[in-house]
């Protein structure tokens, strides 16, 4: 919105496509890479809960 407000339509389109769009794409790739690093430990382990009621309910359902 700032670019559109400060420039004419042609300049805004060029800036958004060539400069801002490519930077957003680069940041998106960096973000995905960082996210994969952050969630890797959680994807390799089995989930665990310390909620006794939840555990008991699951066990009862399995027995049925």
N, C-alpha and C positions, 0 to 999 in steps of 0.2 A: 504494500500500500504506500510505503514511503517513496519507493522508486516511481510509482505511478503518479504520486502527488508532485514530485520534484522535477519530473522530465515529461517530454511528450510521449505519445503512445509508441512510436517507432523506437525511440531510444530506450524506453522502459522494456519493451519486448526484447531488444537486443541484449540489454544488460541481464535480464532475467534468464534468457536462454544461454548466453555465452559465459557469463561470469558467475552469477549467483547459482544457476542451475548446476553447473559443474562442481562448484564447491559443496553444494548440498549433497550431490551424489558421492563425493569423496567422504564427506562426514558420515553419510549413511553406511558406507562400507566399513569405516572405522568403528562406528557404533555396533554393527553386527558382529564384527570381530571381537570387540570388547565384551559384548553380551555373551558370546560363545565361551569366552574365557571365564566369565563370572558364573555361568550356570553349569559348567562342566562337572564340578564336584557333586552337584546335586543330581545330575543325570546318571552318575555312576554308582550311587548308593541306593539302597532300598529305603523307602520312607519309613519313619518310625513315629509313633505317638506315645505319649505318656498319660494319655487320658484313659483311665481305667474303664469308665463307662463305655467308651467307644470300643475298646478292645473286647470287653465282655459281650457287647452287642454283636460284634462281628463273629466271635466264636460261637455264640448261640445260633446265629443264622447259618453258620457252616454245619453245625450239628444237626439242624433241622433238614 
